[in-house]
Amino acid sequence: MDERKTIPIQDINETSNCAGSEPYALMVLGDSMLPEFEEGEIIVVEPSGLVKDGSYVVAYVNNEYIFRQVVKHEEGWMLKPLNPIYPNIPIADIDAAKGVVIMKKRPGKRSVQKRYI
């Protein structure tokens, strides 16, 4: 079986001709965002999107990019996986969010998509 190569987001942005504020697409890897997001689905991320409580975001924490839901709670903000086997990650503020997920799509299925705006 072929092993997938993970390309860090910063590598994509540095080698791309796209402006930093243009939407980009990523493939979901792993099961941390099940049941809403399945491995292999494509998410479209808006770097300049409005981050609010409950938004799905790509965030930069602990020197890596991570896909989670941003949630406000009494102690502040946290990045929450939808799959309960993974831990919540506390963050100082929503500046850790580097983009908001605006849509998901299943590869090869034109009619299977969902918007998050």
BELDATA-V239223 format. One line per field, one symbol per residue. phi: phi as a letter, one per 20 degrees, with the letter a starting at -180 (. if undefined). psi: psi as a letter, one per 20 degrees, with the letter a starting at -180 (. if undefined). burial: b if it has 9 or more other C-alpha atoms within 8 Angstrom, else e. Layout:
phi = ???
psi = ???
burial = ???
This chain:
phi = .fefdedggfffffeeefffdefcdcefdndfdfefcegnfdddddfdffebgnfecdcdclmbebdbdececgeqdbedffeffdefdfcfaffffdrdfdacbegncgeebbdcd
psi = pppqppoqghhghhiqjqqijqqrqqpppajijqihoqpiqpqppohjqoprpiqpqpqoqlkqqqorpppprhicqqppqhoiiqqqoqqgrjihpiqppiqqqppjnhinrpqk.
burial = eeeeeeeeeeebbeeeeeeeeeeeeebbeebbbbeebbbbbbbbbbbeeebeeebbbbbbeeeebebbbbbbeeebbbbbbbbeeeeeeebeebebbbbbbbbbbbeeeeeebeeee
